[in-house]
């Protein structure tokens, strides 16, 4: 083929975002995960936010200062608290 002097234009391919699943039509307006205050936090994070050890935390539960944690459905023995409840405790303890 003879050269005509015209440059070939190559269109770059747009990279697809990594780690984001495609949404179906019914999910377009749904948030990708539950709001921050609705998530369940484990005892380790509760203790970290309150600034106390796990043994102190469990002693406080036995004394009735904190309610017993809720079982997380489908996980066996795992327990936790709604983050909104933990944030209220942090405000009370300040």
SETOR-110568 format. One line per field, with one value per atom (N, C-alpha, C, O): residue number from 1; atom name; z, y, x. Coordinates in Angstrom, 2 decimals. Layout:
<pts>
seq	NUM/...
atom	CA/...
up	Z/...
north	Y/...
east	X/...
</pts>
This chain:
<pts>
seq	1/1/1/1/2/2/2/2/3/3/3/3/4/4/4/4/5/5/5/5/6/6/6/6/7/7/7/7/8/8/8/8/9/9/9/9/10/10/10/10/11/11/11/11/12/12/12/12/13/13/13/13/14/14/14/14/15/15/15/15/16/16/16/16/17/17/17/17/18/18/18/18/19/19/19/19/20/20/20/20/21/21/21/21/22/22/22/22/23/23/23/23/24/24/24/24/25/25/25/25/26/26/26/26/27/27/27/27/28/28/28/28/29/29/29/29/30/30/30/30/31/31/31/31/32/32/32/32/33/33/33/33/34/34/34/34/35/35/35/35/36/36/36/36/37/37/37/37/38/38/38/38/39/39/39/39/40/40/40/40/41/41/41/41/42/42/42/42/43/43/43/43/44/44/44/44/45/45/45/45/46/46/46/46/47/47/47/47/48/48/48/48/49/49/49/49/50/50/50/50/51/51/51/51/52/52/52/52/53/53/53/53/54/54/54/54/55/55/55/55/56/56/56/56/57/57/57/57/58/58/58/58/59/59/59/59/60/60/60/60/61/61/61/61/62/62/62/62/63/63/63/63/64/64/64/64/65/65/65/65/66/66/66/66/67/67/67/67/68/68/68/68/69/69/69/69/70/70/70/70/71/71/71/71/72/72/72/72/73/73/73/73/74/74/74/74/75/75/75/75/76/76/76/76/77/77/77/77/78/78/78/78/79/79/79/79/80/80/80/80/81/81/81/81/82/82/82/82/83/83/83/83/84/84/84/84/85/85/85/85/86/86/86/86/87/87/87/87/88/88/88/88/89/89/89/89/90/90/90/90/91/91/91/91/92/92/92/92/93/93/93/93/94/94/94/94
atom	N/CA/C/O/N/CA/C/O/N/CA/C/O/N/CA/C/O/N/CA/C/O/N/CA/C/O/N/CA/C/O/N/CA/C/O/N/CA/C/O/N/CA/C/O/N/CA/C/O/N/CA/C/O/N/CA/C/O/N/CA/C/O/N/CA/C/O/N/CA/C/O/N/CA/C/O/N/CA/C/O/N/CA/C/O/N/CA/C/O/N/CA/C/O/N/CA/C/O/N/CA/C/O/N/CA/C/O/N/CA/C/O/N/CA/C/O/N/CA/C/O/N/CA/C/O/N/CA/C/O/N/CA/C/O/N/CA/C/O/N/CA/C/O/N/CA/C/O/N/CA/C/O/N/CA/C/O/N/CA/C/O/N/CA/C/O/N/CA/C/O/N/CA/C/O/N/CA/C/O/N/CA/C/O/N/CA/C/O/N/CA/C/O/N/CA/C/O/N/CA/C/O/N/CA/C/O/N/CA/C/O/N/CA/C/O/N/CA/C/O/N/CA/C/O/N/CA/C/O/N/CA/C/O/N/CA/C/O/N/CA/C/O/N/CA/C/O/N/CA/C/O/N/CA/C/O/N/CA/C/O/N/CA/C/O/N/CA/C/O/N/CA/C/O/N/CA/C/O/N/CA/C/O/N/CA/C/O/N/CA/C/O/N/CA/C/O/N/CA/C/O/N/CA/C/O/N/CA/C/O/N/CA/C/O/N/CA/C/O/N/CA/C/O/N/CA/C/O/N/CA/C/O/N/CA/C/O/N/CA/C/O/N/CA/C/O/N/CA/C/O/N/CA/C/O/N/CA/C/O/N/CA/C/O/N/CA/C/O/N/CA/C/O/N/CA/C/O/N/CA/C/O/N/CA/C/O/N/CA/C/O/N/CA/C/O/N/CA/C/O/N/CA/C/O/N/CA/C/O/N/CA/C/O/N/CA/C/O/N/CA/C/O
up	0.00/0.00/0.00/0.80/-0.87/-0.92/0.23/0.67/0.70/1.78/1.20/0.19/1.87/1.38/2.20/1.80/3.35/4.18/5.24/6.00/5.31/6.32/7.59/7.52/8.75/10.03/10.44/10.19/11.05/11.54/12.94/13.80/13.18/14.49/15.26/14.79/16.47/17.33/18.51/19.21/18.73/19.84/21.07/21.02/22.19/23.39/24.01/23.91/24.64/25.32/26.74/27.43/27.17/28.53/29.52/29.36/30.55/31.56/32.41/32.73/32.77/33.62/35.08/35.44/35.93/37.35/37.96/37.67/38.79/39.44/40.78/41.53/41.09/42.41/42.53/43.58/41.49/41.57/40.71/39.49/41.32/40.53/39.72/40.13/38.59/37.77/38.48/39.13/38.35/38.98/37.97/36.80/38.43/37.57/37.62/38.40/36.78/36.69/38.02/38.34/38.82/40.10/41.18/42.21/40.96/41.96/41.68/42.43/40.63/40.23/41.34/41.50/42.10/43.13/44.53/45.48/44.65/45.96/46.32/45.45/47.60/47.99/47.88/48.01/47.66/47.49/48.78/48.71/49.93/51.22/52.20/51.94/53.34/54.28/54.86/54.93/55.27/55.87/57.06/57.74/57.29/58.32/59.69/60.38/60.11/61.45/61.59/62.71/60.49/60.56/60.65/60.88/60.48/60.47/61.88/62.86/61.98/63.26/63.51/62.65/64.69/65.04/66.06/66.92/65.93/66.81/68.13/68.23/69.13/70.48/70.45/71.19/69.62/69.54/69.15/69.73/68.16/67.74/68.79/68.99/69.47/70.55/71.63/72.08/72.04/73.08/72.62/73.41/71.36/70.81/70.84/71.21/70.44/70.43/71.84/72.07/72.80/74.18/74.94/75.98/74.42/75.08/76.31/77.28/76.26/77.39/76.86/75.67/77.76/77.36/77.26/77.76/76.61/76.48/77.84/78.08/78.75/80.06/80.85/81.55/80.75/81.41/80.80/81.52/79.49/78.81/79.27/79.60/79.31/79.75/81.23/81.62/82.06/83.46/83.54/84.35/82.68/82.67/82.23/82.73/81.32/80.91/82.10/82.36/82.84/84.01/85.08/85.78/85.23/86.22/85.74/86.51/84.47/83.92/83.37/83.10/83.19/82.66/81.14/80.59/80.48/79.04/78.81/79.56/77.76/77.45/76.84/76.33/76.89/76.27/74.76/74.19/74.11/72.65/71.94/72.50/70.70/69.89/69.04/68.54/68.87/67.98/66.54/66.15/65.75/64.34/63.62/63.66/62.98/62.35/61.28/60.44/61.32/60.29/60.49/59.61/61.64/61.84/62.97/63.30/63.57/64.67/66.00/66.53/66.53/67.85/67.81/68.87/66.65/66.53/67.11/66.92/67.83/68.43/68.10/67.74/68.23/67.97/68.42/69.00/68.13/68.49/67.29/66.46/67.16/66.12/66.40/67.54/65.37/65.55/66.17/66.95/65.84/66.42/67.94/68.63/68.48/69.92/70.53/71.57/69.88/70.37/70.38/71.34/69.33/69.28/70.40/70.93/70.76/71.89/73.19/74.01/73.38/74.59/74.66/75.73/73.51/73.48/73.92/74.67/73.45/73.84/75.32/75.97/75.86/77.29/78.16/79.20/77.72/78.54/78.46/79.25/77.53/77.42/78.57/78.64
north	-1.16/0.00/1.23/1.30/2.17/3.36/4.31/4.41/5.01/5.98/7.27/7.77/7.80/9.02/10.24/11.36/10.04/11.17/11.53/12.47/10.81/11.08/10.28/9.12/10.93/10.26/9.46/9.87/8.33/7.51/7.97/8.11/8.19/8.63/7.40/6.62/7.24/6.12/6.68/7.56/6.17/6.61/5.77/4.54/6.43/5.66/5.02/5.56/3.90/3.20/3.75/3.88/4.08/4.58/3.45/2.40/3.63/2.57/2.46/3.47/1.25/1.02/1.15/0.74/1.71/1.81/0.43/-0.50/0.31/-0.96/-1.02/-0.04/-2.16/-2.34/-1.87/-2.05/-1.28/-0.82/-1.74/-1.79/-2.47/-3.34/-2.51/-1.41/-3.03/-2.35/-2.37/-3.36/-1.29/-1.22/-1.55/-1.20/-2.22/-2.51/-1.31/-0.39/-1.33/-0.20/0.10/1.27/-0.92/-0.70/-0.15/0.33/-0.22/0.23/1.62/2.09/2.29/3.55/4.61/5.36/4.67/5.69/5.18/5.95/3.91/3.33/3.66/3.64/3.97/4.22/2.92/1.84/3.01/1.80/1.00/-0.18/1.60/0.91/1.64/2.78/1.01/1.69/2.94/3.03/3.91/5.11/4.76/3.76/5.59/5.34/5.04/4.13/5.75/5.56/4.30/3.91/3.65/2.44/1.17/0.09/1.27/0.06/-0.47/0.28/-1.75/-2.40/-2.39/-2.78/-1.94/-1.93/-3.03/-3.31/-3.65/-4.73/-4.16/-2.96/-5.02/-4.60/-3.93/-2.97/-4.42/-3.83/-2.35/-1.52/-2.02/-0.63/0.19/1.36/-0.40/0.31/0.71/1.86/-0.23/0.05/1.13/1.99/1.07/2.07/3.46/4.43/3.56/4.85/5.38/6.59/4.47/4.89/5.11/5.76/4.57/4.72/3.84/4.22/2.64/1.71/0.33/0.06/-0.53/-1.89/-2.76/-2.40/-3.92/-4.85/-5.36/-5.52/-5.62/-6.14/-5.08/-5.41/-3.82/-2.74/-2.61/-2.38/-2.76/-2.67/-3.78/-3.53/-5.02/-6.14/-6.03/-6.45/-5.47/-5.20/-4.20/-4.36/-3.17/-2.16/-2.79/-2.39/-3.75/-4.45/-5.24/-5.21/-5.94/-6.71/-5.81/-6.22/-4.59/-3.65/-2.95/-2.23/-3.14/-2.51/-1.12/-0.41/-0.70/0.64/0.70/1.76/-0.42/-0.53/-1.72/-2.69/-1.66/-2.83/-3.93/-3.67/-5.15/-6.26/-6.06/-5.51/-6.50/-6.34/-7.23/-8.21/-6.88/-7.63/-8.65/-8.37/-9.82/-10.83/-10.37/-9.86/-10.56/-10.24/-11.48/-12.53/-11.36/-12.50/-13.13/-12.44/-14.44/-15.18/-15.28/-15.78/-14.82/-14.86/-15.78/-15.84/-16.48/-17.37/-16.63/-16.25/-16.42/-15.80/-14.30/-13.68/-13.70/-12.29/-11.39/-11.62/-10.36/-9.39/-7.98/-7.77/-7.01/-5.63/-4.69/-5.10/-3.41/-2.35/-1.45/-1.30/-0.84/0.18/1.36/1.79/1.87/2.98/4.19/4.90/4.46/5.62/5.52/6.53/4.31/4.10/4.38/5.02/3.89/4.10/5.58/6.07/6.31/7.75/8.50/9.48/8.05/8.68/8.44/9.35/7.22/6.92/7.80/8.29/7.99/8.82/10.24/10.85/10.78/12.13/12.21/13.20/11.19/11.17/11.11/11.76/10.32/10.14/11.31/11.38/12.25/13.42/14.36/15.39
east	0.86/0.00/0.91/1.85/0.66/1.51/1.20/0.06/2.22/2.05/1.50/1.98/0.46/-0.18/0.20/-0.10/0.86/1.26/0.24/0.45/-0.86/-1.87/-1.54/-1.14/-1.71/-1.47/-2.70/-3.84/-2.46/-3.55/-3.91/-3.04/-5.19/-5.66/-6.12/-6.95/-5.58/-5.95/-6.73/-6.25/-7.92/-8.75/-8.40/-8.48/-8.02/-7.68/-8.93/-10.03/-8.74/-9.83/-9.92/-8.91/-11.16/-11.34/-11.18/-11.80/-10.34/-10.21/-11.47/-12.09/-11.83/-12.99/-12.58/-11.47/-13.44/-13.10/-12.91/-13.66/-11.92/-11.62/-12.33/-12.32/-12.94/-13.55/-14.98/-15.59/-15.54/-16.93/-17.78/-17.61/-18.72/-19.57/-20.57/-20.96/-20.96/-21.96/-23.30/-23.65/-24.04/-25.36/-26.43/-26.32/-27.46/-28.60/-29.54/-29.34/-30.55/-31.48/-32.15/-32.37/-32.49/-33.15/-32.23/-32.71/-30.93/-29.97/-29.40/-28.55/-29.85/-29.25/-29.30/-28.34/-30.38/-30.51/-30.15/-30.17/-29.83/-29.50/-28.05/-27.19/-27.78/-26.39/-25.59/-26.16/-24.27/-23.48/-23.32/-22.99/-23.54/-23.46/-24.35/-24.74/-24.70/-25.59/-24.94/-23.72/-25.75/-25.19/-24.29/-24.50/-23.29/-22.28/-22.88/-22.40/-23.92/-24.46/-25.29/-25.63/-25.63/-26.43/-25.59/-26.14/-24.29/-23.48/-23.26/-23.34/-22.99/-22.73/-21.23/-20.45/-20.84/-19.41/-19.15/-19.98/-17.99/-17.60/-17.08/-16.79/-16.95/-16.54/-15.16/-14.93/-14.26/-12.92/-12.99/-12.29/-13.82/-13.96/-14.68/-14.35/-15.67/-16.37/-15.37/-15.36/-14.53/-13.53/-12.56/-12.17/-12.17/-11.25/-11.89/-11.24/-13.15/-13.84/-14.07/-14.03/-14.31/-14.54/-13.23/-13.22/-12.14/-10.85/-10.69/-10.03/-11.30/-11.20/-10.80/-10.90/-10.34/-9.98/-11.22/-12.29/-11.07/-12.20/-12.64/-13.84/-11.69/-12.08/-12.86/-13.82/-12.45/-13.20/-14.59/-15.56/-14.68/-15.96/-16.90/-18.06/-16.39/-17.23/-17.60/-18.68/-16.71/-17.06/-18.22/-19.13/-18.17/-19.24/-20.56/-21.62/-20.52/-21.75/-22.31/-23.51/-21.42/-21.88/-22.48/-23.42/-21.95/-22.47/-23.74/-24.38/-24.10/-25.31/-25.08/-26.05/-23.83/-23.54/-23.71/-23.97/-23.55/-23.78/-24.69/-24.65/-25.53/-26.35/-25.49/-24.40/-25.99/-25.28/-25.24/-26.18/-24.18/-24.12/-25.13/-25.62/-25.44/-26.40/-25.65/-24.56/-26.23/-25.64/-25.81/-26.86/-24.77/-24.82/-25.33/-24.68/-26.46/-27.14/-26.26/-25.68/-26.19/-25.48/-23.98/-23.27/-23.48/-22.03/-21.61/-20.43/-22.53/-22.16/-22.12/-23.16/-20.92/-20.78/-20.51/-20.40/-20.39/-20.03/-21.12/-22.31/-20.69/-21.61/-21.13/-19.97/-22.04/-21.69/-22.79/-23.79/-22.59/-23.53/-23.75/-22.85/-24.94/-25.14/-24.21/-24.07/-23.57/-22.62/-23.28/-22.65/-24.55/-25.24/-25.30/-25.16/-25.50/-25.52/-24.15/-24.04/-23.11/-21.74/-21.40/-20.80/-21.79/-21.50/-22.21/-21.67/-23.42/-24.13/-23.36/-23.23/-22.84/-22.06/-20.82/-20.46/-20.16/-18.95/-19.29/-18.53/-20.41/-20.82/-21.15/-20.82/-21.80/-22.16/-20.91/-20.83/-19.92/-18.71/-17.74/-16.80/-17.95/-17.04/-17.22/-16.55
</pts>
